[in-house]
Amino acid sequence: MIKYFFNERFLSLNFALISVLTWLIPLFIGLFLRRFQLRKHRAIIAFAGFSFLMEHISTDPDLKYLFSPGTNSPWYHLGVPLLFFLLTRFYRVYLKGRSGYYLEWLLPAMFTLLVIGLAIYDDGFYKFPSIPVGLYSLTGIILSGGYFIYLLRSLAVKRLELDPLFWASTGFLLYYSGNFLLWLGLNFLTYDRNFFDSIYRINGSLTILLNCLFVLALLIGKSPESPDTAMSK
């Protein structure tokens, strides 16, 4: 059983693996400091932990071919909807909208149905879910950018530098932009290996930056809110 928890790939450290291991930093800091009081902090801990878990099970020799020899694609069919769900937990503050909209639940449900539909069609469960991964990255850009628009329109936060979600959203906007660029490279630019490798290094750098901003978001407290927002709760 212990072999499923140990990934020998992590022993040969390089820049790509270092960027993967940085997911553990906000996870351990959040758990060590017991940052469970704020929903924003809990969302960071859950997202960082599951992101590292996905990296582990999709690359570990004893796990990645568990569903089918020669491909780890099934793990992405199972994991990407959960990552999408965890992403939407950050933005419930504006996704819930007016009563009866339920976008915080409707978006993950629609995305999951899309992934299931593509997995059923033409043995897609054993093919890399390119469309869901691209849509996931694009949604991350939209949701994180949407939070900044929400802040400008609602004036819900008085001091942005003390808002954990502001820093997390800044990291998300950059991270998912890099993810989307990597997705474009995987689908359209694989003929130019050097250019693709440069994109992959950019993605690793943005992963490190995201986790640094996660740590910052975990270390700061609850942000002051405007009186109008506080009274509306």
DAGI-V665609 format. One record per helix or strand of 2 or more residues. SS is the DSSP state (H for helix, E for strand). FROM is the first residue (numbers start at 1). LEN is the number of residues. If there is no record, write none. Layout:
ss = {SS:SS}
from = {FROM:FROM}
len = {LEN:LEN}
This chain:
ss = {H:H:H:H:H:H:H:H:H:H:H:H:H}
from = {2:8:15:23:39:73:92:103:130:160:164:193:227}
len = {3:4:7:10:19:18:4:24:25:3:25:27:6}
